[in-house]
Amino acid sequence: MSTPSFAAFYCLFDDDEWLTLSIRSIYSAVDAIYFFVSDIPWNGPQTDNTRTIETIRSFPD
């Protein structure tokens, strides 16, 4: 019998305020983390999401 694996999913657009803390809180508990980063906001004007991408890339995997 194989060991179950767990993953986390993030759907993001220019939302890095709590992202680092959120990732750190689950990092050792999951086998994979998937990020879906949009270039188009749900509503309102489009903004630069460079900091969100940089935060994701700052993690070693």
C-alpha positions as semicolon CSV with decimal commas, in nm:
position;residue;x (nm);y (nm);z (nm)
1;M;0,000;0,000;0,000
2;S;0,146;0,335;-0,101
3;T;0,167;0,643;0,118
4;P;-0,085;0,911;0,023
5;S;0,055;1,237;-0,106
6;F;-0,082;1,584;-0,056
7;A;-0,057;1,903;-0,259
8;A;-0,152;2,266;-0,208
9;F;-0,291;2,498;-0,474
10;Y;-0,274;2,877;-0,484
11;C;-0,475;3,092;-0,726
12;L;-0,316;3,435;-0,722
13;F;-0,306;3,780;-0,871
14;D;-0,086;4,047;-0,711
15;D;-0,135;3,904;-0,362
16;D;0,196;3,868;-0,184
17;E;0,119;4,023;0,155
18;W;0,071;3,689;0,337
19;L;0,206;3,456;0,071
20;T;0,545;3,385;0,229
21;L;0,390;3,305;0,567
22;S;0,125;3,090;0,404
23;I;0,376;2,888;0,204
24;R;0,602;2,840;0,507
25;S;0,308;2,715;0,712
26;I;0,240;2,426;0,471
27;Y;0,580;2,370;0,309
28;S;0,685;2,065;0,511
29;A;0,336;1,913;0,520
30;V;0,276;1,879;0,145
31;D;0,449;1,694;-0,136
32;A;0,387;1,963;-0,398
33;I;0,270;2,322;-0,420
34;Y;0,108;2,449;-0,739
35;F;0,073;2,818;-0,817
36;F;-0,177;2,955;-1,067
37;V;-0,084;3,319;-1,122
38;S;-0,313;3,531;-1,335
39;D;-0,218;3,835;-1,539
40;I;-0,579;3,955;-1,525
41;P;-0,747;4,062;-1,196
42;W;-1,090;3,937;-1,089
43;N;-1,205;4,298;-1,078
44;G;-1,055;4,644;-1,082
45;P;-0,752;4,767;-1,271
46;Q;-0,461;4,548;-1,364
47;T;-0,153;4,593;-1,143
48;D;0,201;4,463;-1,145
49;N;0,233;4,118;-0,985
50;T;0,614;4,103;-0,998
51;R;0,643;4,075;-0,619
52;T;0,408;3,776;-0,618
53;I;0,623;3,598;-0,877
54;E;0,943;3,687;-0,689
55;T;0,798;3,548;-0,365
56;I;0,714;3,219;-0,533
57;R;1,057;3,195;-0,693
58;S;1,229;3,260;-0,360
59;F;1,145;2,907;-0,245
60;P;1,399;2,637;-0,335
61;D;1,173;2,400;-0,527
